[in-house]
Amino acid sequence: MRKSSIRRRATAFGTAGALVTATLIAGAVTAPAASATPADGHGHGRGWDREARGAAIAAARAARAGIDWEDCAADWNLPKPIQCGYVTVPMDYAKPYGKQIKLAVDRIGNTGTRSERQGALIYNPGGPGGSGLRFPARVTSKSAVWANTAKAYDFVGFDPRGVGHSAPISCVDPQEFVKAPKADPVPGSEADKRAQRGLAREYAEGCFERSGEMLPHMTTPNTARDLDVIRAALGERKLNYLGVSYGTYLGAVYGTLFPDHVRRMVVDSVVNPSRDKIWYQANLDQDVAFEGRWKDWQDWVAANDDAYHLGDTRAEVQEQWLKLRARAAKEPLGGVVGPAELISFFQSAPYYDSAWAPIAEIFSKYVAGDTQALVDAAAPDLSDTAGNASAENGNAVYTAVECADAKWPTNWRKWDRDNTRLHRDHPFMTWANAWMNLPCATWPVKQHTPVNVKTGRGLPPVLIVQSERDAATPYEGAVELHQRFRGSRLITERDAGSHGVTGLVNPCVNDRVDTYLLTGRTGARDVTCAPHATPKP
């Protein structure tokens, strides 16, 4: 789930979205036989059988074709020696010889010797709607956390279907999408709710008008099939995979559909894969977790009152937030920053510890009389047309995938009842999240039954990494996947809540991830790690 008014939400979850508002082994490698399983898990169903067959055909075709690697286009902003290319996949796996789309991929070769190389490690950062093309830059930037893994693996990123350079979809003009201020997400009347419902319906209709051909095929199972085709195109017999946030759900679905195609899989900050959670209930659960992590940030700000002067108790910091929100609701700051834009900006604090100090500093400047710093940070930049197009595209993919993956409630009374109840005790994100997802109530194409995530024959041990107080992907999701994937191991970062653990400096976590990716060993038991270092003012 992603969120933000220009949808910058960390890419499920992942990189949060926005609110309202490598040298390959020489020679062709034959793709393993496809082992896709129907969503009901019983091994039958004509539609799924056709899609499993289509995935096998596409993977075999990709294994023969390979990837024509070349220097990346200048406007992709990827440093050399990263190389780029495309993999061709069917738009509809039930029709593997029908319309094809191209998926953008990139890579950087392993930094170790040929004998040290273990293949390609493919990455998805989340979303739905996040691009993984920056992953190889972890090598060019000499990230110490990933130095050991980079010796053994080519780092491979890709734009999932519908994203970025991979047959991108759109639901609204990007410049219109980012315009501000947007309506206050918290409704003050039934008229406010009717207006938001109208906007949600218009958005769904816009998605169909602008991207209707792709919408029926924008599902997590199809992206998992794409992932298998990319594996084959890379010349890899089995998949090495790192998924964060929504990328964990993509990994869980891949592991269910292609269990004997997995070699190593790390999932970090886990979307609850239960069919009962995908996706309506998962978003409600997220609202509760965001409130808890919002309070964690306020406690930290209060403990550092000497630096920020926002109050030395959580209640005092909250009061400053409410005063800011009320002022912006009455008259948007700078004419463009209202409550929706404030939530979009401040939500990064519950997402990532790395945002704690920068957001607190800007908030402190505002209280001290510097309003412009907050306006500059929270307002959209209409001159950044490329960034705005990326934000709109990311939100379109987020919506398309979540709406198509599962059946959503169509009765407004249920949405109203559930979100009104939650808002009473969890007001920070509840209504903003509701309006972001409401297009799914009137989604114009078929909504599916989620995959029954489970252990299939041949699935190796999977490594699960999760912080205890994650807001975007609550801890219970990691426990659920751990139970569903037999033989998996769970690393818990205690008393921490930053979204995306594997990229942080925490030797207890980093060493175990390295050991798993380099040797396949998960350890004899689950592990609880102390938290990474607390941010400093």
C-alpha positions, -999 to +999 in steps of 0.1 A: +000+000+000+014+033-008+003+067+001+008+106-003-011+134-021+014+133-048+015+097-038+050+095-025+040+069+000+068+046+008+069+020-018+016-020+003+030-008+010+065-002+001+079+027-010+049+043+003+027+058-023+008+090-020-023+102-003-053+117-016-048+131-020+258-083-146+277-106-167+255-136-175+266-171-176+274-179-212+249-201-230+212-205-230+196-219-199+164-239-203+136-226-181+122-251-155+088-265-162+061-241-150+044-252-118+018-225-114-011-234-091-047-222-093-057-195-069-079-218-050-049-241-044-067-272-055-049-277-088-078-271-112-095-242-130-093-237-167-083-200-165-054-207-142-042-237-162-042-215-194-022-188-176+003-214-162+008-227-197+012-192-210+038-184-184+058-215-194+056-206-231+067-170-223+096-181-201+109-206-227+107-179-253+126-154-231+152-180-223+160-184-260+159-146-267+179-134-236+183-097-231+201-072-253+220-052-228+232-018-236+240+016-220+210+030-203+192+060-218+204+093-204+170+102-190+169+070-170+195+086-147+213+054-140+251+056-136+275+035-156+284+006-157+247-002-151+232-016-183+196-017-194+173-038-216+138-051-221+121-084-216+089-092-236+059-107-219+023-114-229-002-087-217-026-117-211-009-149-200-040-168-211-031-156-246+007-160-248+008-154-285-014-124-283-004-088-276+030-084-260+044-057-237+080-048-229+094-047-194+124-025-186+152-042-167+187-032-156+217-049-141+252-045-128+276-075-126+288-091-094+318-073-079+336-106-070+353-132-091+337-155-115+340-183-090+322-162-064+293-155-086+260-171-077+237-156-103+213-127-104+194-111-075+162-095-086+146-068-065+112-052-061+108-022-037+071-023-032+041-002-041+024-016-060+038+009-085+074+011-073+103+010-098+132-013-089+156+002-115+177+020-088+187-013-072+220-017-091+230+017-079+235+002-045+267-012-061+278+020-078+272+040-045+293+014-027+266+006-001+285-011+028+253-030+038+252-048+004+290-052-003+292-089+006+261-098-014+273-077-044+304-099-046+282-129-054+253-116-073+245-094-103+220-068-090+189-067-112+161-042-111+130-039-132+099-018-138+069-040-132+041-040-158+024-007-160+052+011-142+077+037-156+093+023-188+072-009-188+040-001-207+030+026-182-006+032-173-023+064-163-056+075-147-055+113-148-034+141-163-003+142-140-004+180-135-040+178-124-031+149-102-006+169-081-025+202-080-031+215-045-047+221-021-068+190-021-099+186+000-094+178+037-094+140+040-114+141+072-150+148+063-169+174+082-203+165+067-222+140+046-217+165+017-179+161+021-183+123+019-204+126-012-178+148-028-150+123-021-171+094-033-176+113-066-139+119-069-132+083-063-157+072-090-142+097-114-108+084-108-118+048-115-135+059-147-104+078-157-083+047-152-105+028-176-106+056-202-069+061-202-056+025-196-086+002-201-067-023-222-042-030-195-064-028-164-077-064-165-041-077-165-027-055-138-026-082-111+000-095-087-002-130-102+006-116-136+035-096-122+047-129-106+046-145-140+065-116-154+091-121-127+095-157-139+099-146-175+126-122-164+144-150-145+144-171-177+156-142-198+185-137-175+195-173-180+188-183-145+174-217-137+161-205-104+152-172-088+171-152-062+148-125-050+146-096-026+112-080-020+103-052+003+068-041+014+044-049-015+074-068-029+069-093-002+034-101-014+048-104-050+074-128-036+048-148-017+026-151-048+056-161-069+067-187-043+031-201-044+029-202-082+064-213-089+077-230-057+104-251-074+117-221-093+129-204-061+166-206-050+168-178-024+141-154-013+143-126+013+111-107+021+114-076+042+084-057+058+057-081+050+022-076+036-002-100+053-009-126+026-041-139+040-070-138+015-090-121+043-066-092+043-059-086+006-066-057+002-095-040+021-088-052+056-050-048+051-056-011+046-077-008+078-050-026+097-025-002+083-044+028+098-041+013+133-004+007+129+002+042+115-013+057+146+010+038+168+041+047+149+030+084+147+030+083+185+065+068+185+077+098+165+059+122+188+076+106+218+110+110+201+103+147+193+093+153+229+124+136+242+144+160+220+126+191+229+159+210+235+164+207+197+129+212+184+109+231+210+076+214+200+068+202+236+083+178+260+054+154+261+036+135+233+004+154+241+021+187+236+036+177+203+001+164+192-014+197+202+011+215+179+001+191+151-036+198+157-030+235+157-011+233+124-038+211+109-065+234+119-048+265+105-041+247+072-078+236+070-090+272+075-065+287+051-040+265+032-004+275+039+010+295+010-023+289-007-014+252-015-007+232+017-039+220+033-045+190+056-042+165+027-007+179+018+003+179+055-006+143+059+012+134+027+044+151+041+042+141+077+034+104+070+071+098+061+078+100+098+058+069+107+073+052+076+110+058+081+132+067+110+154+085+085+126+111+082+122+117+119+148+145+122+141+163+089+104+165+095+108+175+131+132+203+120+107+217+094+079+214+119+100+233+144+108+260+119+071+265+113+062+268+150+091+294+152+075+314+125+091+301+093+061+289+073+079+288+039+101+258+048+070+237+053+053+250+022+085+242+002+086+207+016+049+198+014+036+216-017+038+200-052+063+213-077+043+219-109+075+225-128+087+190-121+067+174-149+087+142-150+084+137-113+047+144-114+042+119-142+061+093-122+039+101-091+007+098-111+018+066-128+028+051-094-006+059-080-023+045-110-005+012-107-011+011-070-048+015-075-050-009-105-033-038-088-050-035-055-084-031-071-079-060-095-062-084-070-093-089-049-130-082-045-137-050-026-168-039-008-192-021-031-216-009-003-207+026+008-223+020+042-196-006+050-168+018+041-184+046+061-191+024+091-156+009+092-137+041+087-158+062+110-152+036+138-114+035+131-111+073+129-122+078+165-090+063+179-067+063+148-073+097+131-039+103+115-043+082+084-078+066+084-098+088+061-070+097+038-063+060+033-100+054+027-104+079-001-072+067-018-086+032-020-123+040-026-119+038-064-119+000-059-155+002-048-165+011-084-137-005-103-147-010-139-130-043-146-131-078-131-118-082-095-102-116-087-099-139-058-065-136-042-039-164-045-040-188-015-004-183-004+011-216+008+041-239+006+044-259-026+066-288-035+102-276-040+100-243-021+132-238-002+135-220+031+125-183+028+140-156+050+115-131+065+127-098+080+103-075+099+104-047+124+080-050+153+063-017+150+061-012+112+033+011+103+029+003+066+031-035+070+021-045+105+040-073+122+012-098+120+018-101+083+053-115+088+039-140+113+012-150+088+037-156+060+060-175+084+032-199+092+023-203+055+058-209+042+070-240+060+107-240+068+109-202+067+128-182+093+117-149+108+141-122+119+123-096+141+138-062+148+125-056+183+112-022+194+117-007+160+093+004+133+112+017+102+097+003+070+123-017+051+148-033+075+174-049+052+188-016+040+194-003+075+227-007+095+220-034+121+247-061+121+223-086+137+201-083+107+227-076+080+249-105+089+220-130+088+208-117+054+243-120+040+247-155+054+214-166+038+221-151+004+257-164+003+251-199+018+214-206+019+216-211+057+187-196+077+198-207+111+182-232+134+156-209+148+139-176+145+159-146+158+150-114+176+174-085+171+179-054+191+168-022+172+190-003+149+204+030+163+178+056+172+179+088+150+197+118+164+184+153+162 
